[in-house]
Amino acid sequence: MKNIISIRKITVGLITFSILSWAIFKNDNLARLMIIPFLVCSICYTLEGIFELLSKDKLANIFKKIFKISFFTFYFGFLAYTVYYSLVNKTYGLLVVVFIFVIFIVPYFKR
């Protein structure tokens, strides 16, 4: 069962990597900047699956942590920019959206 999950991770990671690589070449600088964290996540997800398949748990855990760091960096960067945008433009309704996104991320810190 563990091998099936690892193969699924590799397949999903490679498909995602292919789509994101294509998207990087088709977009301008700002869009590329937004795609890069997800590209890093897809590479780490693929490598995590490969190392799980090879029973290299230490390496798989390293890539799992890199995946989380990349995702949370983008996530909190997006939230920080949204708070900044909301305060500068005095659109305080966006702060409610930020609060909702923060509530959704709390369960991940309990793991």
Secondary structure, 3 states (H helix, E strand, C coil): CHHHHHHHHHHHHHHHHHHHHHHHHHCCHHHHHHHHHHHHHHHHHHHHHHHHHCCCHHHHHHHHHHHHHHHHHHHHHHHHHHHHHHHHHCCCHHHHHHHHHHHHHHHHHCC
